[in-house]
Amino acid sequence: LVMFDRTEGSMHLIGDGKYPAADPALGEGVLAFTGWDHLNPTNPEAKYMDGEIHLHDLTTNLTEVLTADTKDQWSPTVLEDHIIYLERSAAEETTVRIYSREVVLQPYSNTVLQVGLIVMLALTFLYVVQIQQEARAGRSEEE
């Protein structure tokens, strides 16, 4: 997959050039596309026939695989904070999947982080108190 930047007149090879890619979708600084990793077109194997969704960040110039499983994914669409794509299960059912690009902390994660922070502060306070007591005990023994 080659991306041509008309404003700068430059071209960029996106993903791995030796494997097929299709369904490019560009938006919000991200290029999403369907790729078939490890697929040899002259001798295709069934385990490599499923498409995977790849994301290429245009600001960092890094490509990552969004899906890496045995299900077939295709037709990505890039939205502001989400990637939408189609997925076919082993039972041949097609579903629409939505991938959130922003990190979402679940309420339980937020609670765990808050409790962990309070425990860490309490342990730090106890450590400081213990160090001060040991220092005082060391000074009184010297006198």
C-alpha positions as CSV (number, residue, x, y, z in Angstrom):
1,L,0.0,0.0,0.0
2,V,1.5,3.3,-1.1
3,M,0.3,6.6,0.2
4,F,0.9,9.7,-2.0
5,D,1.0,13.1,-0.3
6,R,-0.1,15.6,-2.9
7,T,0.8,18.6,-0.9
8,E,4.5,17.6,-0.5
9,G,4.8,15.4,-3.5
10,S,6.1,12.5,-1.4
11,M,5.2,8.8,-1.3
12,H,5.2,6.5,1.7
13,L,5.1,2.7,1.7
14,I,2.6,1.7,4.4
15,G,2.8,-1.7,6.0
16,D,4.7,-4.6,4.5
17,G,5.0,-4.3,0.7
18,K,5.2,-8.0,0.1
19,Y,1.7,-8.8,1.5
20,P,-1.6,-7.7,0.0
21,A,-3.5,-4.7,1.5
22,A,-7.0,-3.3,0.6
23,D,-9.8,-1.1,1.9
24,P,-7.7,2.0,2.9
25,A,-9.5,4.5,5.1
26,L,-7.9,7.9,5.9
27,G,-8.9,10.3,8.6
28,E,-8.0,12.0,11.9
29,G,-4.2,11.4,11.3
30,V,-4.7,7.6,10.9
31,L,-4.7,5.3,7.9
32,A,-6.6,2.1,8.5
33,F,-6.5,-0.8,6.1
34,T,-7.1,-4.5,5.7
35,G,-4.0,-6.6,5.4
36,W,-3.3,-10.2,4.9
37,D,-0.1,-10.9,6.7
38,H,2.0,-14.0,5.7
39,L,-0.3,-14.7,2.7
40,N,1.6,-16.1,-0.2
41,P,-0.6,-15.4,-3.3
42,T,1.1,-18.1,-5.3
43,N,0.5,-20.7,-2.6
44,P,-2.2,-19.5,-0.2
45,E,-2.8,-21.3,3.0
46,A,-6.2,-21.3,4.7
47,K,-4.8,-20.0,8.0
48,Y,-3.6,-16.8,6.4
49,M,-6.7,-16.0,4.3
50,D,-8.4,-14.0,7.0
51,G,-7.9,-10.2,6.8
52,E,-6.6,-8.2,9.7
53,I,-7.1,-4.5,10.4
54,H,-3.9,-2.4,10.5
55,L,-3.6,1.2,11.7
56,H,-0.9,3.5,10.5
57,D,-0.3,6.7,12.6
58,L,0.7,9.4,10.2
59,T,2.3,11.6,12.9
60,T,4.6,8.9,14.2
61,N,4.8,6.9,11.0
62,L,4.2,3.6,12.9
63,T,2.0,0.8,11.8
64,E,0.3,-1.6,14.3
65,V,-2.0,-4.5,13.8
66,L,-5.4,-3.8,15.5
67,T,-6.7,-7.4,15.1
68,A,-4.6,-10.5,15.1
69,D,-6.9,-13.6,15.3
70,T,-8.5,-16.2,13.1
71,K,-11.6,-14.1,12.3
72,D,-11.8,-12.2,9.0
73,Q,-12.0,-8.4,9.4
74,W,-12.3,-5.9,6.6
75,S,-13.7,-2.5,5.5
76,P,-12.3,-0.2,8.2
77,T,-13.7,3.3,8.7
78,V,-11.8,5.9,10.6
79,L,-13.9,8.3,12.8
80,E,-12.7,10.9,15.3
81,D,-12.1,8.6,18.3
82,H,-13.1,5.2,16.8
83,I,-12.3,2.7,14.2
84,I,-15.3,0.7,12.8
85,Y,-14.8,-2.5,10.8
86,L,-16.7,-5.6,9.8
87,E,-15.9,-9.0,11.2
88,R,-16.9,-12.5,10.1
89,S,-16.9,-15.2,12.8
90,A,-16.3,-18.9,12.2
91,A,-20.1,-19.4,12.1
92,E,-20.1,-17.0,9.0
93,E,-21.9,-14.3,11.0
94,T,-21.0,-10.7,10.0
95,T,-20.9,-8.2,12.8
96,V,-19.8,-4.5,13.1
97,R,-17.0,-3.9,15.6
98,I,-16.1,-0.6,17.1
99,Y,-12.6,0.1,18.4
100,S,-12.1,3.1,20.7
101,R,-8.9,4.9,20.0
102,E,-8.9,6.7,23.4
103,V,-8.0,5.0,26.6
104,V,-11.1,4.4,28.7
105,L,-10.7,3.6,32.4
106,Q,-13.5,1.5,33.6
107,P,-15.0,2.6,37.0
108,Y,-13.5,-0.3,38.8
109,S,-10.0,0.6,37.4
110,N,-10.5,4.2,38.6
111,T,-11.4,3.0,42.1
112,V,-8.5,0.6,42.2
113,L,-6.1,3.4,41.2
114,Q,-7.5,5.7,43.9
115,V,-7.2,3.1,46.6
116,G,-3.7,2.2,45.4
117,L,-2.7,5.8,45.6
118,I,-4.0,6.3,49.1
119,V,-2.3,3.1,50.3
120,M,0.9,4.2,48.7
121,L,0.8,7.6,50.4
122,A,0.0,5.9,53.7
123,L,3.0,3.5,53.3
124,T,5.3,6.4,52.3
125,F,4.2,8.3,55.4
126,L,4.8,5.3,57.7
127,Y,8.2,4.8,56.1
128,V,9.2,8.4,56.7
129,V,8.0,8.1,60.4
130,Q,10.0,4.9,60.8
131,I,13.2,6.5,59.3
132,Q,12.8,9.5,61.7
133,Q,12.4,7.2,64.7
134,E,15.5,5.2,63.8
135,A,17.5,8.4,63.3
136,R,16.4,9.7,66.7
137,A,17.2,6.3,68.3
138,G,20.6,6.4,66.7
139,R,21.4,9.9,68.0
140,S,20.3,9.1,71.5
141,E,22.6,6.0,71.5
142,E,25.5,8.1,70.4
143,E,25.0,10.6,73.3
